[in-house]
Amino acid sequence: MNYTIEKARSSDAASILEYLRQVGSETDNLTFGAEGLPLSVEDEEKFIASYENSDRNVMYLAKSGGRIVGDVSFTSSPRERLRHRGELAISVIKEAWGKGIGNALMLKIIDFAKDTAGVDIIQLEVRSDNERAIKLYEKHGFKKIGMFHGFLKINGELVDFDLMNLYFD
């Protein structure tokens, strides 16, 4: 699969919301399902616009044939006591699993977090039984620091998540 990785732009808002509904319908590994995120296109445009010129937050999109097939975002706080760390979120549509897109997005976001945002720690949460994702994160140096029992509740069942951090020296 041929793809490019680019920064999200406000004009991508409708496509991002559509992508999130698709990826949410394909897996129970995310904090949302087929409903996607409860945002209007205008809300998503404003959200992305706040990232467009930021050196602390970013969203990258993997696109194939103009269609979003993966995304990754990094969010950090401007507050002095929290600015040393930030949070990563990543997803890839099912048809693109195993094609190197998740790895490429991870490399891009780690470079941003380290070189542009200048953080010391990247944190993330991952479903404890999502071995494929955990393997990807460990490949990039993430370490499990704990577990959140009952992080999600899906169809009445509590789902555990691992808490993982990447520390920069």
C-alpha positions as CSV (number, residue, x, y, z in Angstrom):
1,M,0.0,0.0,0.0
2,N,1.4,3.4,-1.0
3,Y,0.8,6.2,1.5
4,T,2.0,9.6,2.5
5,I,2.2,11.1,6.0
6,E,1.2,14.7,6.4
7,K,0.2,17.1,9.1
8,A,-3.6,17.4,9.5
9,R,-5.2,20.6,8.3
10,S,-8.5,22.1,9.1
11,S,-9.7,21.2,5.7
12,D,-9.3,17.5,6.7
13,A,-11.9,17.8,9.5
14,A,-14.8,16.0,7.7
15,S,-12.5,13.2,6.5
16,I,-11.0,12.7,9.9
17,L,-14.5,12.4,11.5
18,E,-15.4,9.8,8.8
19,Y,-12.2,8.0,9.3
20,L,-12.8,7.8,13.1
21,R,-16.2,6.3,12.6
22,Q,-14.7,3.7,10.4
23,V,-11.8,2.8,12.6
24,G,-14.1,2.8,15.7
25,S,-16.3,0.3,14.0
26,E,-13.5,-2.1,13.2
27,T,-12.0,-2.6,16.6
28,D,-12.7,-2.5,20.4
29,N,-9.2,-1.2,21.1
30,L,-10.2,2.4,21.1
31,T,-12.0,4.7,23.5
32,F,-14.9,5.1,21.1
33,G,-16.8,2.8,18.7
34,A,-18.6,3.2,15.4
35,E,-20.1,6.5,16.6
36,G,-16.7,8.1,16.4
37,L,-16.2,11.3,18.3
38,P,-19.1,13.5,19.3
39,L,-17.8,16.5,17.3
40,S,-19.3,18.5,14.5
41,V,-17.1,19.3,11.5
42,E,-16.8,22.9,12.7
43,D,-15.6,21.6,16.1
44,E,-13.1,19.4,14.5
45,E,-11.9,22.2,12.3
46,K,-11.3,24.4,15.3
47,F,-9.5,21.6,17.1
48,I,-7.2,21.0,14.2
49,A,-6.6,24.7,13.7
50,S,-5.3,24.9,17.3
51,Y,-2.7,22.3,16.3
52,E,-1.7,23.7,13.0
53,N,0.9,26.2,14.3
54,S,1.7,24.5,17.6
55,D,5.1,23.4,18.7
56,R,3.5,21.4,21.6
57,N,0.6,19.5,19.8
58,V,0.3,17.8,16.4
59,M,-1.8,15.4,14.4
60,Y,-0.4,13.5,11.4
61,L,-2.5,11.6,8.9
62,A,-1.4,8.6,6.8
63,K,-3.2,8.9,3.4
64,S,-3.5,6.4,0.6
65,G,-5.1,7.6,-2.6
66,G,-6.2,10.8,-0.8
67,R,-8.1,8.6,1.9
68,I,-7.1,8.6,5.5
69,V,-5.8,5.1,6.5
70,G,-4.1,6.0,9.8
71,D,-3.6,8.9,12.3
72,V,-1.5,9.8,15.2
73,S,-1.6,12.7,17.6
74,F,0.5,14.1,20.3
75,T,-0.8,16.4,23.0
76,S,1.1,18.2,25.8
77,S,0.3,20.7,28.4
78,P,1.5,24.3,28.4
79,R,1.5,24.2,32.2
80,E,5.0,24.3,33.6
81,R,4.7,21.3,35.9
82,L,3.3,19.1,33.0
83,R,5.2,20.3,29.9
84,H,7.8,17.7,30.3
85,R,5.4,15.0,29.1
86,G,2.7,14.4,26.5
87,E,0.2,11.8,25.4
88,L,0.2,9.9,22.1
89,A,-2.9,8.4,20.4
90,I,-2.7,6.3,17.2
91,S,-5.0,4.2,15.0
92,V,-4.9,2.5,11.6
93,I,-7.8,1.1,9.7
94,K,-8.0,-2.6,9.6
95,E,-7.2,-3.0,5.8
96,A,-3.9,-1.2,6.4
97,W,-2.8,-3.3,9.4
98,G,0.6,-4.9,8.9
99,K,1.7,-2.5,6.1
100,G,4.2,-0.5,8.2
101,I,1.8,2.5,8.6
102,G,1.7,2.3,12.4
103,N,5.5,2.1,12.6
104,A,5.9,5.1,10.2
105,L,3.4,7.1,12.3
106,M,5.2,6.2,15.5
107,L,8.6,7.4,14.1
108,K,7.0,10.7,13.0
109,I,5.3,11.4,16.3
110,I,8.4,10.4,18.4
111,D,10.5,12.8,16.4
112,F,8.0,15.6,16.9
113,A,7.7,14.9,20.7
114,K,11.5,14.8,21.2
115,D,12.7,17.4,18.7
116,T,9.9,20.0,18.5
117,A,7.8,19.7,21.7
118,G,11.0,18.9,23.7
119,V,9.3,16.6,26.1
120,D,11.0,14.0,28.4
121,I,8.2,11.5,28.4
122,I,5.6,10.2,26.0
123,Q,2.7,8.4,27.7
124,L,0.0,6.2,26.2
125,E,-2.7,3.7,27.2
126,V,-3.2,0.4,25.3
127,R,-5.7,-2.4,25.8
128,S,-3.8,-5.1,27.8
129,D,-4.7,-7.8,25.3
130,N,-3.7,-5.8,22.2
131,E,-0.5,-7.7,21.7
132,R,0.1,-6.3,18.2
133,A,0.1,-2.7,19.5
134,I,2.1,-3.5,22.6
135,K,4.8,-5.1,20.4
136,L,4.9,-1.9,18.2
137,Y,5.2,0.3,21.3
138,E,7.9,-1.8,22.9
139,K,9.8,-1.8,19.5
140,H,10.0,2.0,19.9
141,G,11.2,1.8,23.6
142,F,8.0,2.1,25.5
143,K,7.9,0.4,28.9
144,K,4.8,-0.7,30.8
145,I,4.6,1.3,34.0
146,G,1.3,-0.1,35.3
147,M,-2.2,-1.3,34.6
148,F,-5.6,0.5,34.8
149,H,-8.1,-2.2,35.7
150,G,-11.5,-1.4,34.1
151,F,-10.2,1.4,31.9
152,L,-13.1,0.9,29.5
153,K,-16.5,-0.8,29.8
154,I,-17.6,-2.4,26.6
155,N,-20.9,-4.2,26.4
156,G,-21.1,-4.4,30.2
157,E,-17.5,-5.9,30.4
158,L,-14.6,-4.1,32.1
159,V,-11.5,-3.9,30.0
160,D,-8.0,-3.5,31.4
161,F,-5.4,-1.2,29.8
162,D,-1.7,-1.0,30.2
163,L,-0.1,2.3,30.9
164,M,3.2,2.8,28.9
165,N,5.8,5.5,28.8
166,L,8.8,6.3,26.6
167,Y,11.5,8.1,28.4
168,F,14.1,10.3,26.6
169,D,17.5,10.5,28.1
